[in-house]
Amino acid sequence: MPHWKSEQLQRMLEEKEPQQLFGHAVKLAQALGMEFVGLSLHLHVAARGPQVILYNNYPSAWNEHYQAEDFIKIDPAVSKCHQTTLPLVWSDELFREVPHLREAACGHGLVHGWSQSVHDQQHNESQLSVSRAQGAICHEELYEKSAQVMWLCNILHAALSTHHLAKFSPPPQLSERELEVLKWSAAGKTAADVAMILSLSPSTVNFHIRSVITKTNASNKAGAIAIAALRGLL
């Protein structure tokens, strides 16, 4: 199995800027013998509907052609990745119903590869594709490298979906008291503990917690804490 250098992984895990983060992913994929990397984020944003965000190092002519023909609507790799998180190897059979898409992709060097998706509990999804112009993907190579590609997909999804969702949805406006309650809750304090610390009644603490859950659009207190932490509110 190809091994990544620990310093490469550390740099990627520490990177916050989206394009730089994707650049690290490209280098890691190229170390696996792949040439091209494409990532599509499919995000569900309240009051905006589904949003699709693309990152890739594909030839610019292919990107222009793909968008001009609106291939994303007929791309079987995209539609099948909505249904499975198993690696999906590219083949003529996969593109049997859209041979013109397959021919066009091959003409730009996107010949051999596979696509991998991850889905989160909020129904957001990332689809990562790795490919090259030469060298078919055999079962042994897929078995050897698919876990690393899955890891890349998960890391990119966690960082980039959070980044873009934060841009689409402004940070919740929490009052000073709500922030105090949330910070003590994040520290592991119960409602009774927080009430004692802040000289409030337990019912008032629970009122603030319910308010925070509503404002962050979370499903529970733990979710509200996680969202607040991601937004830098804690």
N, C-alpha and C positions, 0 to 999 in steps of 0.2 A: 504494500500500500504506500503511495507517495506520502511523504511526511512534510508538513508545513513547519517552518521555523517558529519557535515560540515568540520571538520578537515581532514577527509579522502578525501573529494572532493578537498580541498585546496591543500593537498599534491600532489594529482594527477595533478592538473592544473599547479603546479609549477615545476613538474618533467621534466627534459630535456633528461635524459639518457633513450634510448628506452626500454631496458629490465626492468628497474625499473618502467618505466611508465606502461608497460604491467602488471607488477606485481601488481601495484595498481588496475588496471582494474580487475584482477583475484580476488582480495580480495573483491572488490565491487560486482562482480557477485556472489561470494560465499555467500555474505550477503543476496543475493536474493534467496538463496536456490539452487544454481547451483554448480556443482562440477568442470566441465571442461570448459575452454574457448579457442577458437581457432580464430585467426585472419589471414586472407590472404589478402595481398595488391596486387592489379593488376595495375601496373604502366606502362604508355606509355612513353618511353624514346627515344628521337630523336637519330637516328643512331644506336640504340641498339635493338629496337623492344620491345615487351611486356616483362615485368619483374614481376615475382611472388615471394613475400617474405612472409614467414610464421612465425607466433608467436603462441605458444600454450603451455598448461601444460598437454597435453595428455600423456598417458603412452608411454615410449620410444619404446616399442615393436610395438605399433600401428603406430607410426610415421614411423618406419622402414618398416613395412608392406605396409602402404599407399604409400610410395615413391617407394618401390620395385615393386609394382603392377601398379604404375602410375595411381592410382585411381582418381587423380584430373581431368583426361581427361574424365572420365565417371560419375563423381559424380553429380547426378541431383541437389543437393543443390547448387553446384557451378554454374552450367549452368543456373538454374532458377533465381539465385540471379543476374545474368547479366541482366536479363529482368525486374526485379521488385525491389522496395525498401520496399515492404510489408514484414512483418515477415513470414517466411516459416517454419511451424512446421514439424518436422521429423515424418514420419509415414511409415508403410510398403508399403502403396500405393505410396508414393513419390519415394521409391526405388524399385518399382515393376519390372522394367526392369533390375535392377542390384541387385538381392537378395543376391548374394555372398558378395557384399560390405556392405550391411546392416547387414548381419550375422556376418561378421568380426568385424565391428564397435561395435556391441552389445557385442561381446565376450571380448572386451576391456573396457566395461563399458559405452560406448557412445550410450545410448539407447534412452533417452527422452530429447528433446531439440528443439531449433529452430535456424534458421540462419537469419541474417539481413544484408542488404547492404546499402552503401551510394555511390553515384556517384558524382564526381565534374565536373566542366565545362571543364576541360582538359581531360575528359574521363578516369580519374583514378578512381579506385574503391576499396573499402574495404568491406570485408565480415566477419562479426563477428558471431560466433556460440557459444551458451551456452548450456550445457547439463549436464546430471547426469545419474546414473545407475538405480535409483529407483524413481518411482513417475511420472506417465504420466502427460503431460501438458494439463490442461483443458482450456476451453475458458476463464474462469474467471481469471486464473493465467496469461495467455497470455495478456489479457486486462490490468491487474494490473501492469505488469512488462515490457511490450514491450517498453514503452516510455523511461524507464531508460536504457534498452539495446541499444535503438537507440541513446541515449545521449552518451553512452560509445563508440559506433561505430563512431560517429561523432568526438569525442575528439581524439580517437586513429588515425582516418584517417587524421585529420588536422595535428597532430604532426608527425606521423610516415611517412606519404607520403612526407611531406616537408623534413624530415631528409634524407630519402633514395633518393629522387630526387636530393637533393644537392650533395650526394655522387656520383651519376651517372653522373651528369652534373657539371663540374667545375664552380666556380663563374665567372661571366663575368668580363673581364678586362676593367675597365672604367678609362678614363684619369682623371687627377685632375680637369680639367675644366668641364668635364661631371658630375663628382661627385658634384661639386659646384652647377651646374645648377639643378641637381636632388634634392639636399638637400633643396634648396630654393623652388623648386616646391613642395616638400613634406610638406613644411611649409605653403603651400596654396598660394604661390605667382604666379601671372600670368607671361606669357612670357615677357610682357612689364615691369612688376615689376622687374623680374630677370635681364632683360637687363639694367635697370637703376642701380640696385644694383652693378652689375659686370662691368658696363661701356662697355656693348656690344650692338650690334644692335639686334633688335628683331629677324631678320632673322638668325643671328648666334645662338641665344638661341634656336630657333626652330630646327636648324640644329643639335645641340647637343642633343636635346630631341629625335629627330628621330633616331640618332645614338644609344642612350641608349635603345630605344625601340627595335631596331634591335639586339643589343648585348644581351639583356635579353630575347629575344624571346617572348616579351610581345605583347599584342594586342593593347595597348594604353598606354598613359602616366601613368594613375593610376595603371595599371598592372605592369609597369616597377618599379614604386615606391614600390609597395607591394613586388615584387620579391627582389629588392635591400634591403629592410628592413629585409626580411626573411634570406637573405644571410649575414646580418650583415654589409652591406656596408654603411648604414646611421648611 
